[in-house]
Amino acid sequence: MTETPLELKDIQDAAERIKGQVERTPMRLSRTLSQITGAEVWVKFENFQFTAAFKERGALNRLLGLTEEEKKRGVIAMSAGNHAQGVAYHGQRLGIPVTIVMPNNTPFVKVQHTRNYGARVILEGDTLVEASDHANEVCEREGLTFIHPFDDKLVMAGQGTIALEMMEQAPKPFDMLVVPVGGGGLISGIATAAKALQPDIKITAVEARQYPSLLSELRNEPHVIGGATIAEGIAVKAVGRRNFEVCQRLVDDVVLVEEDAMERAITLYATVEKTIAEGAGAAGLAALLSYPSKFAGKRVGLVLCGGNIDTRLLASVLTRSLVREKRLANIRIIGDDRPGLLARVSTVIGDCGANIIEVAHNRLALDVPAKGAEFDILIETRDAQHTQEVVEALSASGYPPRKLNVD
């Protein structure tokens, strides 16, 4: 029997089915992000879900669609992140046994969170493909039901409930919705609901530059993908079959974003909206930052689809943003190796209102005189202009920086 296409009624039914079991997340106008991007930016905060990601919606809708026999036997999913936690959490709530297969290199915190939701976690394979193959083997051997992260009609319908909420929450119709794309479950559901309710709305898909799976498929080009990305949630080698069929009909544009744009978007969410976004969750904002002319003057809905970012990675992103904004600078001073030199240099820096973060003292560099000393000093300033003021003050005091990592 041929499966019917995903329709608005499927999404409306999903909304009724999952009502009260997932968060109806807030959507807010960001005046500051609007000023920065030139668009009227409305953010849907899906990182407010209990598992901090939108995946709960589709996972729950799929679990509620199981027969009683299927619920009793249990389900299995393959995921290294948000889908795993969504299936595990709602499976535990509903009393459904859950098995999750994860690659061996999955961060421990994600493994532990999934186990904390009561799931049996199997670590197998060095890649998602190997983990998926093993999940299918276990599924067949144990008679479980496979819960696909995106290529599933009920999953797509569950994700589409986000669009229903956004359209209800918006005081005026959107000009466009900007949606991150990995396998395509989220954008399939959102595009179906949004276009049914407002046919003239534009849907823009966003992919990480290293993983242009949807764009390649739409252009019928070879998939040249791979590499490290901060947006691991959308680092998918191929969109799902059902998802592609929807995207082919309903997606108006696909844009690719670079790593630095996603880092900047994560930083802006943290500093402007005071909220946490993972790389994939920030991809929509990264698109507005990267292609301002596409969105200028438009009323744009963004889906901040997840906030599960490793704390060390978040710290690195925020620190790198300080370097990018020239608020952290590494200066090198060479002077006579005599008592008080560092104190005098520190006084000049302090009098300028800058803060010394760390100092590295090097007497063994061969390009430094035998009676000299070299200091690498990491300073924190207000901005690039402030950094330049510190450099000029040091030069005027007889300690010109030999090297500066900002231009």
N, C-alpha and C positions, 0 to 999 in steps of 0.2 A: 504493500500500500504506500503510495507517494505521500510524503509529509506535506501538509499545507504550509504556506509561507507564514512567517511571523506577522501578526496583525495587532492593531491597537487593542482589540478585545482580549487577546492573550495577555497583554501587559496590564490592562485594567483588572483582569481576573487575578493576576499575580499580586497586584497591589492589595486587593481585598484579602487574598490568602495570607500574605505575610504581615498584614496590618497589626500593629501592636507587638510584633516580635522582632522588628528591627527599628532603628531610630528614624524618625522623620527629621532628617538633618537640616540645620538652618541654611539659608541662603542670604547673603548680605551684599550690599553695594560697598565696594572698596573705593573710597574717594581718593586715597593716596595712589593706589595702583592705577586708577583711572587717569590721574594726573601724569603718572610716569609713562603710561602706554599710549595715551591719546584716545583710548576707547572708554566706553562706560562699562566698567568691569563688575560683574556680579559673580560671586564665588559660592559654589555649593560645597559645603564642608562635609564630605563623606568620610573624612578622617575622624569624625565624631561617632562613627559606629563603634560598637563595643570592641570589635577586633581591629578597629582603626582603618578599615578599608571597605569599599563598596561590595566586595566579593560576597559578603554575607547575603545580600539580596538574592542573587542567583542561586547560591548554594541552598538557601532555605527553601526557595520555591521548588527546586528540584527534589529536595528531600520530602517535601510535603506532597509531591506527586507520585511517590512510591506506593506500591501496593502493600498490604499488610504483610504478605509473605516476603516481599523484598526488604521491608523494614526489619523483619525478624532475622533474615540472613545477614544483613549488613551491607555497607557500601565501602568502596575504595576510591581513592583519588590520588593523582600524582601532582605534587606541587612542592615548590621550595619556599612558599611564602604565604600570601594572603588567602588564596583559595583553600589551602590546607587548613588554616585557622578558621575560616568561615564554615567549612564542612564539619570540622571537628567540634567547634563550639555548638552549632545547632544540632549536630548529631547527638551530642551529649544531652542537650536540653530535651530532645525528643525521644531519648532512649534507644537510639539506633546505633549499633556497633559500627565504628569507623576505623578504617585502616588507611594510613597515608604513607605513600612511598616517596622518599626524598633522596636526592643525590647525596653521595658521601660528603661532599664539600659544603653542604648547607650550614650556615652559621648556627652555632649551638643554641643561641637565644631563640631562633625560630623553631628548632627542634623541641626545645623545652616548652615553649608556649603551646605548641601543638599537643604535646604529651599532657600538659596541664589541663587541656580540655577533654582528656579522657581517651584520646585516640591511640591506637597501636601504630607506632611509627617504625617503618622499615627503611633503613639507609642502604641504598643499593645503586651502584653505577657512579661513574664520574661525571656524567652529563645528564641533562633532562631527558634526552632521547633514551639513554640506557635505563634510567629510572622509570620512564613511561613503559618501556618494553617489559620490565619486571612487573610493573603494576598490572599490566594486561595478563601476564602469566598467572599471577596470584588471583586475579579476578576470575579467570576461567577455572582454575584449580579448586577454588573455594566457593564458587557459585555466588560471588558478590555482584553488586550493581556498580558499574563504573560511573562516577560523577565527573564529567568532563568540565574543565575550567571555563570553556567558552563555546565550543562547537556543539551546543545543545539548546533546543528551542526553549525549554523551561528556564534554563540558566539565562539565556538572552532576555526572556520576558521579565525575569526578576530584576536584571540590571536596568531594563527600560523604565522601571518605576521611578528612577531618579528623574527622568524627563517629565513625568507626570507631576511630580512635586515641584520641579523648577517652573513649569508653566503656570501652576497654581500660585506659586509664591511671588512671581514676578509682577510688579505693579503695571507694567506695560509689556507688550510682546517683544521678544528678542529679535535682533537682526540675525544673529548666528549663535550657534553653540560650538565650542571648541573642546574636543574630546581626545584624550590619549588613546593610542591603539597599540595593542600587543597582538593577541589572538583575534580580537574583534568582537568579543561578547558585549562589552560595555557600549561601544558605538553602535552596534547592531540594534540593541534595545532602545537606546536613546534616539537614534535616527528614526526608527519606526514610529515611536510614540510622537516625537516632535513634529515630523512631517505630516502625520495624520491629523494632528490638532492645528497645525499652522503650516500649510503647504508651501508658503513662500520663505520659510526659515532656511538659512544656509547651515550646513553641517561641515565643519572642518576637522579633519583627522590629523593627529600629531604623532609622528614616529621619531624615535631616536635615529640620528644620522647613520649609525652603524647597523641598524635593523630596519631597513625600508621595505618590509615584507609586503604590506598592502600596496604601496606605490609601485613596487616592481610587478606585482600581480596585475594591477590595473593597466599598467603599460605593456604587459606581456613581455617583460624583460627578465633576464636571468637574475636570480636572487644573489646579490653580492653582499653578504651579511657576516657579522661576527666582530668580536673584539670586546674589550672591557667597556662597560657603560655604568653610569650612576643610576640609570633607569632600568634596573634588572627586571622590574615588573612588566615592562613592555619589550624586553629583549627576546622576542619570539621569532623563530625562523620562518614560520608560515602561518598565515591567518587560517581560521577554520573554513570548511567548505560552506556551511550555512552562513557564516559571518560574511564571507566574500560576496555571496549572492546578494545580501542586503546592502553591503557597502557599494557594490557596483551600481545599484539602483538609486541609492539615497545619499551617498556622500558626495558633496560638491567640490571639495578640495582636500589635498593631502600636503602637509608641510613637514619638513624634516628639521630637527633642532639639534644643535651641537651641545657638547657636554658643558661648556662654560655658561651657556644660556640656562641650562637646567640648574646648574649650581647657583647662578644669580637668582633664579626663581625661588629656589629653596630658601635662600637668604632673605629675599623680600617677604616671603610668607612668614618667616620667623621674626623679622624686625618690624614689618609693617602690620601684619595681621596677628602677630603673636601666636602663631600656630605652627605645627610641625608637618612638613610635607616630605614624603620620600621622592626619589628622582622621578618616577613615573607620575606621581601625584602632581608634581610641579610642571609637567611637560606642557600643559595648556598655557600656563602663564609664560613659559619659555617661548612659545610660539608668538605671543603678542610682543614680547621683547625683541624677537628676531625679525619679525615682519610687520613693523608698525604701520606701514602704508595699507596693508590688507585689512586692518581692523580700525583704523583711525575714524573717529566719529560714530562708530557702530555700537549698538547695545549688545554686549557679548556676555554669554553665560559660560563660566569655566567650571569644570568638575575637578575639585581637589580630591582625587579618588583614593588616596591612601597616605598614611603618616607613619608607616613602619620602616623607619630608617635606623640603621645601627648608630648608636650614640657616638662612637668614635668617628664614623664617617661624617655625621652631622657636625661634630667639632672641627673636623678637617675642612669641611665646606665653608663653615663660618670664618675660620681663620684665613683660608685662601681668599675669601672675599675682602678681608682687611688688606691683604697684599694687593689684590686687584684694584682696590680703591686707593692704594698708596697710603693707607693708614698704618701699615707695618712696613718698616724699611730697615734694611741691613746696611749699616755704614761701616767703613773700615778706616781706622785711624792709625798712623805710624808716627811714633815720636821717640824721644830719648827714654831709655829705660832707667828712670829715676823715680824715687818716691814722690807720690802726689800727682803723677800724670793723670791717672784714671780719675782721681778726685776732681781735678780741674776740668777735665772733659765732661764729667758727670754734672758739674755745676753749670757749665754752659748749656748743656741739654736741658737740665731742670729749669734754669732761668727762662728758657724758651717755652716752658709749659709742656714739654714732651716727657714721655715716660720710658724708662729703660726696662726692657723685658728680660734680656739676658746679655752677658758679656763673655766672649771667648778670647783668652789671652794667649798669643802665640809668639814665642821667642826663637823658634827653630826654623822659620821660613828663610830660605836662602836669599830671597830678594829683600830681606830686611837687614839693615846694618847690624853688626855684631853687638854694638852698644845700644841698639834700638829695640823697640817693642811694638808689636802689632796687636790691635784690638779690633775684633768684630763685635759691633754693638747693635743689637736689635732694639729699635725704638718704636713706640706707638705714638702716633700723632693724630691730629684732627682730620687732615686731608693732605693732598699732594702739595698744596701751597704751604701748609704748616711745615711739612718735611723740608721743603726748600728753604724756609726760614731758618730751620735748625742747621742745615748745611752751610748757609751763608754766615751764621753766627760762629760756627766752629772755624770756618776759614778766616774770619776776621780776628779770631782769638789765637791764630797761629796753628790750628790743628785741622787743616783742610782734609776732608774725607778723600781717601784714595779710590774708594770704590763705593758705588751706590747702586742698589738693586732696583731703583725706580727711576724713570726718565721723565 
